[in-house]
Amino acid sequence: MNATIRRWFATAGAMRKALNVFGPYVGAGVKITHIEDDFSSATVTMRQRWFNTNYVGTHFGGSLYSMVDPMYMLLLMRRLGNDYIVWDKSASIDFLRPGRGTVTAHFELTDDRVDAIRKAAANGDKQLPEWTVAITDEEGEVVARVHKTLYVRLKRA
């Protein structure tokens, strides 16, 4: 991250505010409603609007994916610190039912999981941790599941 962006994301509140004015998120109608102070969790919502509704009246699939796209990478970058390289490596999304109304995704990075990644990457080998996040509607029904794989490696001296 360049120095300016790193400053914008220095605290959970600053990251939430910066993401909430980030053009792609504004354009998709995505809102970061919470980021835990220690970056261990986050919640993202998206209200259905005319500009994120597809031809058949449900949430546009690209908007559903965009709401979850950077979150695990950003949270893990902040949890691991500047000694690690963290990138999104791959993702897939399964659309399970039509998404309508306000949809929500919640992200968790437990201390145990972060410690395991840090320990596994300590020798300089790349790690490919995976997560699955559910996108739910207002009734709590899962409308889509996103599987994310990150690339993590200790920076070389």
HELIX and SHEET records of a PDB file:
HELIX    1   1 ALA A    3  TRP A    8  1                                   6    
HELIX    2   2 ALA A   12  ASN A   20  1                                   9    
HELIX    3   3 GLY A   23  ALA A   28  1                                   6    
HELIX    4   4 TRP A   50  ASN A   52  5                                   3    
HELIX    5   5 GLY A   61  SER A   66  1                                   6    
HELIX    6   6 MET A   71  LEU A   80  1                                  10    
HELIX    7   7 ASP A  111  ALA A  121  1                                  11    
SHEET    1   A 6 VAL A  30  ILE A  35  0                                        
SHEET    2   A 6 SER A  41  MET A  46 -1                                        
SHEET    3   A 6 VAL A 103  GLU A 108 -1                                        
SHEET    4   A 6 GLU A 130  THR A 136 -1                                        
SHEET    5   A 6 VAL A 142  LEU A 154 -1                                        
SHEET    6   A 6 TYR A  84  PHE A  95 -1                                        
END                                                                             
